[in-house]
Amino acid sequence: METKKFKKLFLRFWRSEDNKISLIRDVLVALSIVFIILTALWTYTGQWFSAPMVAIESGSMMHPDEPFGRLGTIDAGDMVLLVKVYSRDDIVPRGSTLKGALAEKDKNNFYYGDYGDVIIYHPYGDLDRDQIIHRAICWVEYNEKYDTYTVEDYNLINVTSITIPELGLHNYVPPHPHSGFITKGDNPFTNHDCDQTSPYICEDLIKMEWISGKARCEIPWIGTINLLFNDFFTGKNTLKNVPSDSIICLIILIAFLISIPVSMDVYSYYKEKKKQTTHSKKSEKNNNNN
């Protein structure tokens, strides 16, 4: 009995044409949609009750000769989902031509135009610093007993310093000995060497606990709106990093989204006008016949 009563009240509320009730209904529907979307994103990323995605501020992950619109790569103005990581095994580094995802041409670990996972981290674990989104190149294992380092992807075993010329590392010794990732941006024009070289983005190896997550899925162009407001309130100038074709695509997307409800309103207007015209003609015809 109570169920029938509730159903009846719900249907009255849902079908009501009262302006106040309609407004409340629209707000509840909008909030429900937002909650469903957030729950889906939180479930997928594991970033419960925190930001499940990040807006890209720089062009450090851009690739040469990207297509118009730059789909498939990470560019300034894009947004990516931030999937939580719990251990080193959750991250697949790119590796080298000797060993790893790059050497194996592992299509299951090909993301944003190259092999290996792209990670987001706070340099030195400092939460007050801007996060960096770069590709994990290789894992460096520190042996505390012998004070040596092992980089399996580059066949360096128990060495006292790390030399990897293609990453710009020459007799590199981390200032604070511990295990971690070597990271690097994909853009060859702005990131010639890895983050652990001068000028240092992060001189230390990247610890697991510094990593906010790994990038998954690209939501192109939308992050430009986030950068616009962020620049306005912080005084930064990150909007200049957004490629012009991305801005053009964003404008086209916004125009398309706006055109949908406008088109529906125009269609409803002309449909109603046609109905009224038809009704008027019928009335006039009936009057003439009489």
Buried (B, 14 or more C-beta within 10 A) or exposed (E): EEEEEEEEEEEEBEEEEEEEBEEEBEEEEEEEEEEEEEEEBBEBBBBEEEEBBBBBBBBBBBBEEBEEBBBBBBBBBBBBBBBBBEEBEBBBBBBBEEBBBBBEEBEEBBBBBBBBBBBBBBBBBEEEEEBBBBBBBBBBBBEEEEEBBBBBBBEBEEBEEBEBEEBBBEEBEBEEBEBBBBBBBBBEEEBEBBBBBEEEBBBBBBBBEBBBBBBBBBEBBBBBBBBEEBBEEEEEEBBEBBBEBBBEBBEEEEEEEEEEEEEEEEEEEEEEEEEEEEEEEEEEEEEEEE
